[in-house]
Amino acid sequence: MKRGFFDVRTPFFNPLWRRVVAVVLPSAWALVELMNGQPFWAVVFGASAAFLAWQFFVVWVPSPPDED
């Protein structure tokens, strides 16, 4: 199955802790940028965190391990 560029449904993200870290890091960086007076970068990182949160916690379906 061909995956798109922004497809995050890979076996790497099956463990919950990896999905949580992948959402928390850009969220925290968005807050850092906002506190430093950089609203553009805050929006960019906030949007990426929102996208990841949607993909990982709303529409998530674990993918099977890759077969080599």
C-alpha positions in Angstrom: 0.0 0.0 0.0 1.4 3.4 -1.0 1.5 5.9 1.8 1.2 9.6 1.5 3.8 12.2 2.6 1.9 13.0 5.8 0.8 9.5 6.6 1.8 8.9 10.3 0.1 5.5 10.5 3.3 3.5 10.7 4.3 0.6 13.0 6.8 3.0 14.7 3.9 4.9 16.3 2.0 1.9 17.6 3.2 2.4 21.2 1.1 5.0 23.0 4.1 6.8 24.6 5.6 7.6 21.1 2.3 9.1 20.0 2.1 11.2 23.2 5.7 12.5 22.8 5.1 13.3 19.1 2.2 15.5 20.2 3.7 17.1 23.3 6.9 18.2 21.7 5.5 20.5 19.0 2.8 21.7 21.5 5.5 22.7 23.9 7.6 24.4 21.2 4.5 26.3 20.0 4.2 27.7 23.6 7.9 28.6 23.6 7.5 30.5 20.3 4.4 32.3 21.5 6.2 33.4 24.7 9.1 34.7 22.5 6.8 36.8 20.5 6.8 34.7 17.3 3.2 34.1 16.4 3.9 32.7 13.0 6.0 29.8 14.3 3.6 29.3 17.2 0.8 28.7 14.7 3.0 26.4 12.5 4.0 24.2 15.4 0.5 24.4 17.0 -1.1 23.3 13.8 1.3 20.4 13.4 0.5 19.4 17.0 -3.2 19.6 16.3 -2.8 17.5 13.2 -0.8 14.8 15.1 -3.3 14.8 17.9 -6.1 14.2 15.4 -4.3 11.5 13.7 -3.0 9.7 16.8 -6.0 10.0 19.2 -9.1 10.5 17.1 -8.7 8.4 13.9 -5.9 6.1 15.0 -6.0 2.5 13.8 -2.8 0.6 14.6 -0.9 -0.6 11.6 0.4 -4.1 11.4 4.2 -4.6 11.5 5.9 -4.4 8.2 6.7 -7.8 6.7 10.2 -7.9 5.1 
